[in-house]
Amino acid sequence: AILIFGLSGLPLTAQQREEFQPRNVISANPFGLLMDLFNAEYERVISGTSTIGFGGSTLKNDHDIYPDPPILGTDEFGFPIYDWANEPDPLTETDRYINFDVFWRFYPGSNRTRTYNAPVGWAFGAKMGITAVDGGTYFGYGFDLNRSFVLGPDDNFYVGLGFGLKRLVGAPDELGLSLIPTIRIANVGFIF
């Protein structure tokens, strides 16, 4: 966050000083609210090809666990005989995923026109931050690939899509948490 606001005063180019260029993006994923998933980001342009920002996400997953009913005894083969008439009620377990990252994204622009339009277009980025998952909190780092668009009559409606991977440092390997995917399903927001 300190880098975002510290570098935000640097001029982009001489041409951009004359014409207004959007330098900020605020976006969130409204579709994820239907799936108990939420993420939001703030991105700031620091040059014609780079941005820095921060974002967070959370996911809540409730699932039922069905415990075995009491055992009455065993049959002639030694297999248990369950008392299905006294089956216990299912237990609800909640898994949570909470994430906060800072990131840098590189927007290569177009070779044909030599126009560079960060934060719009294809981007490759690096990120690092803290992830709380499965009862533990871990430092993580990774990368992502993104595509963003601007729409509307004033080109101020933002849509961003992305996918990446993140390695969690110190996460137990037996839980399969050392490498996790990160997804921006469809962040929408405003560019200003």
Disulfide bonds with the S-S distance in Angstrom:
none
